[in-house]
Each structure stands twice: as structure tokens, then as C-alpha cells.
Amino acid sequence: MSDRPRAVVVVTGSELVRGERTDRNGPFYAREALSLGLDPERIVIVGDDPGDLESALRSADGADVCLVSGGLGPTHDDRTVELVARVARAPLRVDPELESRIEAVSRAAAERLGRPYADFAPGVTKQATVPEGAVVVGIAGTAPGLVVAGERTVYVVMPGPPGELRRLWPAAVASDPLRQVLARATPPERRVLRFYGVSESAVARALADAGGDGAGVEVTICARDFEIHVDFVVEPGAGERADVLAASFVEPLRRYLFTEDQRTVAEIVLGECRARGLRLATAESCTGGLVAARLTDVPGSSDVFVGAVVAYANEVKVTQLGVPESLLAAHGAVSAEVAAAMADGVRRLLGVEVGIAVTGVAGPAGGMEAKPVGLVHFHVSTQEGGRGGELSLPGDREAIRARATVAALHLARRVLAQSRHEVV
């Protein structure tokens, strides 16, 4: 068990527990806590019921830090600040400066919407009512970010929208109450190894054969869309043990290891192209633009990525990508031949040096004995030639599309790496 200061994450929002939206704040808080030297014990997700939220907050009483998100709006069901004050045993008061800042935002909104400010005034006062001694670290819209020092626990209270939380987070980290806790924390070293083309069980077996974790080194193995991510969390003084374990662990898996620096496969593909002045485009059928989305998720990708053609219908494959109708008639849209023609076609159409193509059967319907659901063909076309691949992917439609996206990018990574000495 770690002797680092402990952190508990409490995320509130009925839309989260109903499955209408996926929680992004809990994982963010946990990652940030670990990087700062805190030990994230658990993530608790509760709805907007005040009893449930108060119970979750009380369950964190005694932890060094409680990281909270959500429930900071102006309406009656936004109860987070009130309940944090109750658990922290801090009386509520109106902060005049905060009230003035929220009022300015609200008056501007009222004018923009053509509504009387009186409609907003009660919410302004509500959001400016904070626990005695709370540090206001900023506002997002009209929601304040707060740091509250309780008797045993420091509460960091942030808005629910992930973008707003992340914008206010640095100021919370810099606040005096949280800095006092962090002064007792020693951030562990974190190493990330990413593998592709190997099973999770094989990775676990390699770890066990290498001696397993422990003695200041904690290792977690996580399968994500056909990739295996292995995290080493190394406590101070355990670096040598981690070096020995990692070297022994990686040896039988080296041919599957594609990064040790936390870069995603999309970042690696873009980096390979950037290093040699190559431009890239995609032609996608069953993935519907997901490969392009992964590439453009990377900041700065515009210097490499030119565009995409989502050629879902055969007509688009023919008219936009130049796939011969005779090829479609002979082999069908889901075939190695058509994948190759799509990759070549998008290269010609958009005038790039590298084309990535994907065509397959994502399901749940549309499969047949010769071409079942999950069958996907890939092709990467370059100036030196091309390389294709075929996979039978398990899972539902969402999983097949996600895994096909990752597989296409890894094929591009391998092609670019193998041709590195040839590509100018």
C-alpha cells in the first residue's frame, strides 16, 4: 500500500448514472492526482440526489484530498457546494467579489438573450454562496471552481463540463490548501509501454515470467481496441528494480512493442510522415471517417493530413476514387482488391504520397458466409508500392469499427517504418 497522500474522486450527474453520458472527469482527476504524487483510491459516480451525493462525500472524509465535479449550476438541484460545506463543517456565506463577477457574466447573457436580469439574479446569489474560507480559483461561465479546506480533507470542487474543469484545474493545483497537501507528496515515476498484435494473456504471462510487480513497482495491463497498454508506476527508490523488470518483461514481446513514450499510433504515423515530408489521406468505407478523426485528434496534424473520402456507397468509390466497376463486380466492395484501389485512388485524388483505405462489414447485418460480419480489408499505398491486410474482428458494430480504425493506423505505421530508408 502506498504511503502517498490519498485522494478520492466524486463525480456527480444523473446523466452519468443513467448511461446518457460517459464520465470523463473521473479518469482525468485520477491521472492528475497520480502525476502530482497523490494515491487515487477510487472514483465514485453518483446522481443528483442530495442524499447520495452527501453519502459519497462523507465516504471521502479522512482522505487527504476529495476531487469533486458537477452540480455547481444556478438551479435548485445543483447542491454540491451546499453539501461540501456541510461535510467540511464550514458555514456558507455570499462572496461579494465572486457575486460581482458572476453578475457581470449573467447581465451580459441577459442582454444577449433579451431577457430581464431579474430572471438570473437568484442564480447569481446562489452560485456566489460558498463555504467560509473557500478559495475561488476562477469561474467557468457562471460556475465557480473552489478549494475548501475541511478539518481533515481538502475538497477541490469543479464544474462538470470537462473543458471547464480542465481550464480551472491548474489554478486549483496552485491554491494554498492543495499545495500544502502536495508538499507531502512525492510523484512516482510512470512508464508506459504499448504493444500491438499480442494478446493480453501473453503480456500477463511475460510479466509473471519476469518476476511480477511489487517491491515499489506496480504494473497494470489494459487492453484497448487491440492494443495492450502496460503502465509501470515506480515509487522513489525502486527505479533499478523497474529497469530489471522492464528489460526482462519486454524481451519476449519486443516485436510487438510500438512505443515507450506514450505516443499514440496516430501520433507515430503523423510523425513518420512529417519526418520525411510526406502527406497523408484516407479512403474509408465501414469506418466512416474514424481513421481521419483519430489523425485529426492530434494537434498540428494539418501539416501532414490533407483530407478523407468516406466512400460508403459503391458509386462514390467509382466516381470519386476511381475504383473500376469491373473490380467491384468481380470481387465485391469488401475485398483486398477494392481496398488497394481505394488507397491508390485517394492518393491520386488528393495529391498525397500516402493513402490509407478501409473497407469491411461492420454489421450487425450485411454479412454472408464468404464475407461475415467483422471481415475488414486494409491497404496502405505509397509512392513505392502498397501493402494490404485482412482481419476478422470480433465484437459489435462499434467495436469492429474502433478496432478497424486502430488496425489501419498500425498497418500504416509498419509500412512507413519499413520503407523509412527508401522514402525521401
C-alpha positions, 0 to 999 in steps of 0.5 A: 500500500502506498504511503502517498497522500490519498485522494478520492474522486466524486463525480456527480450527474444523473446523466452519468448514472443513467448511461446518457453520458460517459464520465470523463472527469473521473479518469482525468482527476485520477491521472492528475492526482497520480502525476502530482504524487497523490494515491487515487483510491477510487472514483465514485459516480453518483446522481443528483440526489442530495442524499447520495451525493452527501453519502459519497462525500462523507465516504471521502472524509479522512482522505487527504484530498476529495476531487469533486465535479458537477452540480455547481449550476444556478438551479435548485438541484445543483447542491454540491457546494451546499453539501461540501460545506456541510461535510467540511463543517464550514458555514456558507456565506455570499462572496461579494467579489465572486457575486460581482463577477458572476453578475457581470457574466449573467447581465451580459447573457441577459442582454444577449438573450433579451431577457430581464436580469431579474430572471438570473439574479437568484442564480447569481446569489446562489452560485456566489454562496460558498463555504467560509474560507473557500478559495475561488480559483476562477469561474467557468461561465457562471460556475465557480471552481473552489478549494475548501479546506475541511478539518481533515480533507481538502475538497477541490470542487469543479464544474462538470463540463470537462473543458471547464474543469480542465481550464480551472484545474491548474489554478486549483493545483496552485491554491494554498490548501492543495499545495500544502497537501502536495508538499507531502507528496512525492510523484512516482515515476510512470512508464508506459509501454504499448504493444500491438498484435499480442494478446493480453494473456501473453503480456500477463504471462511475460510479466509473471515470467519476469518476476511480477510487480511489487517491491515499489513497482506496480504494473497494470495491463489494459487492453484497448481496441487491440492494443495492450497498454502496460503502465509501470508506476515506480515509487522513489527508490525502486527505479533499478528494480523497474529497469530489471523488470522492464528489460526482462518483461519486454524481451519476449514481446519486443516485436510487438512493442510500438512505443515507450513514450506514450505516443499514440499510433496516430501520433507515430504515423503523423510523425513518420510522415512529417519526418520525411515530408510526406502527406497523408489521406484516407479512403474509408468505407465501414469506418466512416471517417474514424481513421481521419478523426483519430489523425485529426485528434492530434494537434498540428496534424494539418501539416501532414493530413490533407483530407478523407473520402468516406466512400460508403456507397459503391458509386462514390468509390467509382466516381470519386476514387476511381475504383473500376466497376469491373473490380467491384463486380468481380470481387465485391466492395469488401475485398483486398482488391477494392481496398488497394484501389481505394488507397491508390485512388485517394492518393491520386485524388488528393495529391498525397504520397500516402493513402490509407483505405478501409473497407469491411462489414461492420454489421450487425447485418450485411454479412454472408458466409464468404464475407461475415460480419467483422471481415475488414480489408486494409491497404496502405499505398505509397509512392513505392508500392502498397501493402494490404491486410485482412482481419476478422474482428470480433465484437459489435458494430462499434467495436469492429469499427474502433478496432478497424480504425486502430488496425489501419493506423498500425498497418500504416505505421509498419509500412512507413517504418519499413520503407523509412530508408527508401522514402525521401 
